[in-house]
Amino acid sequence: MSITKQTIAIIGAGGSMGSAIAKSLADGNYRLLLFDTDLEKLGSLSEIIQRNHSAADLEPMSCSHESCWEADIIIFAVPHSAEKALAKQIRDVATQKVVISIANPVDVDFENLTTRPDTSAAEELQEWLPHSKVIKAFNTTFAADFEQPVIDGKQTDSFIAGNDKAALRMVSELVETAGFNPVIAGDLTVSRTLERMQLMLMQLTIKNDYEWHAGWKILHN
């Protein structure tokens, strides 16, 4: 674990994934900057975290650009469809920073990915933020998994992909703090596989009524 406190901006903190990530990191060695356009959700989230994690270092933010300017790590907890516009807004303050893509670019019927077969949401984000260190993480976990990362007695694996080794280590620590077993799966192109994996898990969840609490686990000797 890093000795120096890192500052994390969670953009879209009021959503189900954004709030789940924020709550799971509240006891970590992090300063959390929480931004969402829905001020009511943001206020409610801040109250819940402060009530349950009295030592949490967090600050609700009114501007995504300012949040990212102050941050060491930026988490895009927004739909894939909103990422391009957000990237454009914060590009000038995201240079050499770690930017985490959690998006799963699925259609409304959970039948197909909306990205081209030769790319992924994370790779697109890297194109839009060419001077940032984009890492794929948290896309293979549901929001409910953050409250109960141990399923059927096994700690859920959370897969990570990226091109920068130092950034991968930073995000691995973050994933571990959130309660998951971090698995570095490969470079950023592997995010294509991770996004397809989660589409399949979504389809299985709907088919078998997993109640959106399911995860991946590699079993080995």
N, C-alpha and C positions, 0 to 999 in steps of 0.2 A: 504494500500500500504506500502511495506517495505521502511523504512527510509534509510537503507544501500543500496548503489548501488550494484546490482548484475551483475555479468559478465556472458553473455550468448554466447556460441559458437554455431553457426549455420553451420553445416556441410552439404554441398550441397546448399550453399546460392545462387548460380547462377541459380538454377532451378526455375520453376514457383512457387512452394510452398515455397521454401526457400527464394526467393526474396520477395514474398508477406509477409511472416512472418517478415522478416528483416525490410521492409518499415513500417509495422504496429507497430513495437516496437521502432522505431527510436526516438519518442518523450517521451518514457517512461524513468523511472529511472534505465536505464540499460547501461552497457558497452557491445557493440556488437562486437564479434570476428567473422568475416566472412571468411569462407573457401570454395573454390571450385577448382576442377582440371582445370576448364575452366577459365583461367586468364582473357580472354577478357570479359566474362560475369561478372566476379567478379569486374573488374575495372569499367564497365558500371554501375553496381548496386551501387557501392560506390559513384560514381559521382552523380547519381540520388538522393541518400539519402542526401548527403552533400548539394546538391543544394536546395532540398525541406525541409530539416530539419537542419538548420544551427547549432543548438545546439547539434546535435546528437553526441554521443560518440561511435565511431566505428573505427575498424581497420581491413583492409584486411589482411588475414593470408596466409602464404605459406606452412603451415604444419598442418594437422589435429590433430596430436598428441600434438603439442604445444598448439593449440587452446583449446583442451579439458583439458590439464594440467592447464591452466589459468582460466578455466571457473567454475562457480558455477552450472550452468545449461547447459546441452548439448542437442541440438536438432538435431536428425537424419533426415534431410530433403533429404533423398536418397531413391531410390527404395528398396523394401523389399529384392530383390535379392542381394543387395550390403551390407546389414546390418551385416551379419555374419562376413565378412572380416573386415569391419570397426570396429566392436566390438572387434575383436582380436587385432587390431592395437592400440586401445586406452584403453584397459581393465585396464592396470596398472595405468592409471591416472584418472580413473573414479570411484574409490572406494568412496562409500558414497555420490556420487554426484547424482543429479537428471538428468535422461536421458529421454527425451521425444521421444516417438515413434509416428510418424505421418503416418506411412506406411499403405496402403491398399493393401493387397496381392492378387490382382486380375489377372486373366489371360488376354491374349491379346485381347480376344473377349468380355471381360466384362461379362462373363457368370458364372464363378465360382471363389471361393477363391482358392488359391494355397496352403494354409495351411491345416493341418489335421483338422477334425471336432472338436477334443477335445483340440484344442489350438488356438493361435492367433499369429500374428506378434509380438505383445507386449510381450506376454508370452515367445516367443522364444528369444526375445531380453533380457528378464530378465534371462533366462538360460545362455545366452552368456556373460552377465554382472552380475554375481551372487552377487557382492558386491555393486552394484549400486541401485538406487531407480528409477525403470522404471515407467513412467507414460504415459498412452495413452491420447493424446490430438491432436486437430487440424485435425484428420482424417475424421471427419464428415463435414468438410468445404472445399469448392472448393477455388482455388486461387483467382478467381474473387470476392468471398465473402469478402475478406479482404478490397478491395477498396469500396465495398458497402455492409456492414454488415446488413444494414436495408433493408429488402425486403418486398414489399407490406405493408410498414408502420410498420413492426414488426422487432425487433432486433433478429437476428439469434442466436439460442442456439448453444453452442459448448460443447460437452460432454467430460468428463474427467473420467478416471478410474485409480486406483492405490491402493497400499497396505499401503503406508506411509502417515499418516494424514498431517504432516508438509509439505511434498512434494506436496500433493494435494492442500494445501492452496497457496503455492508458485506459482504453475501452474495456479490456478484459477485467481490470480492477473495478471498473464501474459496474460491469455486469455481475461480478461476484458480490459486490456490495448490495446489489438489488436482490440477491438471494439465489441466483442461478449458477450453474456450472458453465463457465465460459469455454467454448470450443472454437479455436481459430481454424476456420475451414479452408482458407486460401486467400488469393488475391481478389481484387474487386470484381473480376469476371465471375467468380463463384457466387456472387449475389444473384445471378440469374437462376442458379439452382435453388438457392435459399428462398427466393420469391415463389418459385414453382412448388417447392416443398410446402410452403404455408398455404398456397392455394389448395393443394390437396388436403391439408389438414382442415381447412375451412369446409371443404366439401364433405369430408368424413364427419366433421362435427355436426353439420346440418343433417346428414343422412342418419347418423347413429345417435343423435341427441346427446352430445357430450356437454351441453349447456355452456359452451364457450369456455370450458376449463379443461384444456388438454395440452400436451406438449410432446416434445421429442426427447428421446433418450438413446444414446449409444451404449449398448451392453457389450462388454468385452472381457477377456481374461486379463 
